[in-house]
Amino acid sequence: MPRAASPILSIAPMMAWTDRAYRRMMRRITRRTLLYTEMVTTGAILHGDAERHLARAPETSPLALQLGGDDPEALAQAIRIAEAYGYDEYNLNVGCPSDRVQRGRFGACLMADPERVADVVRAMREATPKPVTVKHRIGIDDRDAYDDMRRFVDVVARAGADRFTVHARKAWLQGLSPKENRTIPPLRHDEVARLAVERPDLIIETNGGITTLDAVEEHLAHVDAVMVGRAAYEAPMRFATADARFFDATATIPTLREVVEGMRDVVDDELHRGTRFATVAKPMIALARGVPGARGWRRTLGEGAHRTGAGPDLIDAALRTLPDEVLDHRARVPRDAESRTVEVAAPQLA
């Protein structure tokens, strides 16, 4: 079912998590998985420090810029500015339920106005030849019937959206926090799969509660693409086999040591840009999650990164907390259903 024209695997945009340092680290783990920026509002680009919000490292392609806003012209103008930075795709946030986002009249509340979203997508498409995609919820409040979602998708599809990424939980705009909206409403992946069947001309991606590459493979039997969220931040080495498993069987599967060594140039470059060492080290803490020596790695890198004068030497100290068999373990792509879970988790030894 997956189409070659659109990436079949992606890592979700996550505020305060999928920053430039995280994306550069993930490119040492997977070269082919589609990455996203954190959500950037049109106001931040048009009236703030656009360079701070849009600056990216060239090796992080394929990379999508997720935008927040509801004004067609403002979004088009933001894209025209962002084009100079070489993004590969532009994504409209129609899924965030936070009060702040709702006050700006964008995010999940836009699902109540599909015609408005269609106008926005049309303006975004006119501003760029790159793909324009939409990330939305399965529904909001009492507008959460399957037919409500399908109508939303049909209206927006006519404006030319290139892919629909569906978070398979509804969102309550009042009464639940953003965190609760990620866990309390039940997952309804079957409805996303139904949408993919009933709209075979569209590219449908499912998102929500997917934590392993085994689960990704299972969903790909029913939809065109799969997006993984927090599991990709909390256990990034889980993606070490992603390229070989989903994109190119001959792709090299990196070891933990190779990923960490590859981050040395990133650390040097980011410090030169003025980025704090703690910011670059933050996503690296999860690299050793669940392995022997993980506690020492976490303490050395996590706590040490905030101390005055902390720098690249801390990476060497952190590496010394892990045994060679952990650092040099190279996962294998699973060959049968029985071994898949073990093999996918192997880089984490968890």
N, C-alpha and C positions, 0 to 999 in steps of 0.2 A: 503493500500500500504506500510506503514512503516515496516521495518524488525527489528526484535528484536536484530539482530547481530550488529546493528549500532545505536548510539543514534539518536533520532528523533528531538532533539532540542539542539541547541548550541548557544553560544555567541561568536561573531567574534573576532579574534585577532585584536587589535587596538594599534598602537604605542603610547606610553606615557599614555595609559589608562589602558589596561588590565595587569597591573603589579601584583606583588605578593599580595600587600595589597588589591587591588580590588578583586582578585580571592578569597582571604580568606573571604572578606566581602560577596561575592556572595554565598559562601558555607553556610552562615548563613541564606540565603534566599531560595536557591534551592540546594538540595543535588544531584540531578540526571542530571541536564543540563550539557552537555559537555562544559568545559571551555578551553580557549586557552591562551597560553602565548602571549606576544608581539612577533613579528618576530625577530629571532636571526640569524645572518649571520654565515656561517661556519667560517669565519675569526675571529669573536668574540670568538668562542669556541676554535678553534685550536691555535690561536695566542694571545688571550686576556685573560681576567679573567673569566675562565669558571665557577667558583663557583658563581661569581656575576650574571652571566647570567642564570645559570641553577638551582640554589638553589630554592627549592620549599617547601611548607608546605604539609605534607602527607595528610591532610584532604581535599585537593583541588581536589582529583581524583573524577570523571574522568577528566583528564587533557591532552590536546594535546600540544606538543611543535611544534610551527611553525618555519620552517627553511627557510633561504634564501640562495640560491647558485645555481650554474649550473655545478659544477664539481662532477661527480659521486663518485669518491674516497673520496673527501673532505667531502661530505655529509654523506657517509657511516662512515667515521672516526668520524665525529661529533656525529652521533647517537651512536656509540660504547661508546663514552665518556658520553653521556647523559643517557645511560641505567642505570648507577649507581644511578641516581636520581629518578628513578621509574615513568617515564612518561608512560601514557597509550596508546599514539598514536603519530605518527610523521606526520606532514603536510608540504607539499612543497608549498611555495608561488609562484604562477604563475599569480598573479593578481595585484600586486602593480605597478603603472605606474610612480613613482617618478623618477626624473632625476638621483638621486643618485643610485637608484636601477638599472636603465638602464645602468649606467656606469659600474656597476658590472656584467652586462649581465645576470641578473636574474629578477624575477618578471614577469610582464605582457608580456614583450618582448619575453619571452620564448614560448609564444603561436605560434610564427612564426616558431618554430623548435620543433614540437611534437616528432620527433625521439630522440632529445636530452633529452627531458623531460622523455621519456620512458627509456632511458639509466640511468637517475638519479633515477627514481623510482625503477628500477630493482636493482641498487646498494643499495638503502636504504632498500629494502626488504631483501636483503641478509645479512644486518647488524643487523636485529632485527626480532623477531617473532611477534612484535606488529603490529597493522594496520598501513599502510602507505597510506596517503590520499593526494589529490591535490585540492587546492583552486585556481580557475582561473576565467577569465572573459568570457563573452559570445562571445567576439571577440576583435580584436584590429584594429585600423585604418580602412583600407578598407577591411580587412580580417574579416568581421563580418557577413557573411551570415550564415544561420543555418548549411549548409553543411560544412562550415569551422570548426565550433565548433564540429560538430559530428565527422568529420575526426580526429580532435585533440583528442577527447575522445576515439575514437576507437583505435588509435595508442597507447595511454598511457594505456588504459585498458589491452592491450595485455601484458604489462609489469607487470601487477598484482596490479594496484592501487585499494585500498579497497573502496574508496568513492570519488565522484567528487562533490565538492562544487562550484556551479556556481554563481558568482556575475552576476546578470541578466542585467547588463549594459555593453556595450562595453567600451573600454578605448582608448582614443586618446593619443598616446605616445608623440606627439608634439602638442603644442598649448593650452592644458588645464593643469591646476595644478591638483595635487592629489585631492584637495578638490572639484574642478570643475568636475573632473571625477566621483565623488560620486553623483553628482546631475544633471549635464547637459545632458549626454546621456540618452535617455529614457529607462525605465525599460521594459524588454521583458521576463517576467516570463512565458508567454505562450510557448516560445521556450524551456525553461528548462523543462516545463511539457511535451512537445512533446518528448524531449530526454528521459525522464523517461518512456514514453509509448513505444518508439521505441527500447529502450535498457533495457528491464525489468530485465535482468540478472545483471545489474549494480545498485549500490546505488547512487542515484542522490539527491543532496541537493540544495535548492535554497536560495539565499541571495540577499538582496538589497531592501531598502525602506520598510521593514517590521517592524512595530512599536508596535503592540499589539498581545496578545495571541489569540484574535479572528482571526486576520489575519494569524497567525501560523496555526490555525486549518483549515482555508480555504485552505491554500496551501497544507496541508498534505493530502487533498483529491486527489492531483495530483502528488505529489513527495514523496520521501522516508523520507526526513528530511528537516528541516528549520533552517537557521542561522539568528539570530537577531544581528544587529550591534549597532550603536550609541544609539538607544533607550534603550538598556540594561544598558548603562552607565548613560544616562541622567535621567532615571526613573527606577532605579534598583528594587524598591519594586513592580513593575509591574510583576515581576517573582515570587512573593510570592505564587501564586496558581499554578505555573508550575508543581511541582511534583504531586500534587493531580489531576491536569487536564490531564496530559499526561503520567504519569508513574505509580502512585499508588493512587487510590482513597482514601485510608486510611491515606495518608501522612499528617503530621501536617502542617498547614499553619501558618507561623510565623507572629507575630505582629511587628510593628516598634520598640517597646520597647525591645522585645526579640532579635531582630537583633542587636540593639545598645548594649545591655548588653552582647551579645555574642562576641562583638568586644573588650571588655575589655581585655580578655586574649590575643587577637591578638596584641593589642597595647603594652602590657607588653612584649610579645615575640619579636615583631619587634624592640622595643626600645633596648632590650637586644642584638639583632643582630647588632645594630648600625644604624638602619633605623631612619630617621628624623621623628618626630611626624607629621609634615606637610604632609609628604608623605603618612602616614597611614590615616590621617584625610581627605585627598583630595577626595577619592571616597565616603566618608560618607556624604559629603555635599549634594549630590543629593538624599539621602534617604528621605528627607522631602520635596522634590519638590512639590509645588502646594498645600500644606496643610496649614490650619490655623497655624500661627506662623512660617512659613517657612523662612520669611525674618530674623527673630531673630536668628533662627537656623543657617542660612547661614552666617550671620554676626559674630555670636559668634564662630562658628567652623571654618569658612573659613578665616576670618581675624585674629582671635586669634591664630590659629595654627602657624602663622609665627612670632609671637612675641617671644622675648627672654624668655626662661624658660617655654614655653608652654608645657603642658603635659596632662596626663589622666584626671586631674581635670576639664579640659575644656569640657570633655564629659558631666559631671554632669551639668555644666553651660548651655550647649546647650540643654540638656533634659528639663531644666526648662523653655525653651522658647516655648515648645509645650504642648498643653492641653492633659489631660489624654485620652480623647476620640479619639484623633489622635494616641497617642502612643499605645493604647490598642485595636485599631480597628483590627478585624480579618476578612479578606476577605473570601468570599465563592466562591466555584467553580460554575460558571453559569450553570443554568439548561435549559434555553431556549434562543433562538436567540435574543429576545428583551432585555433581561437583561445582555447579555454577556459583552457588552462594559462597562456598568456601573460597573459590578462586577469585571472585570479584572482591571479597573482603581481605584477601591475602596481603595486599600492600599495607593494610592497617593492622594486620595480625589480630583482628578483633572479631 
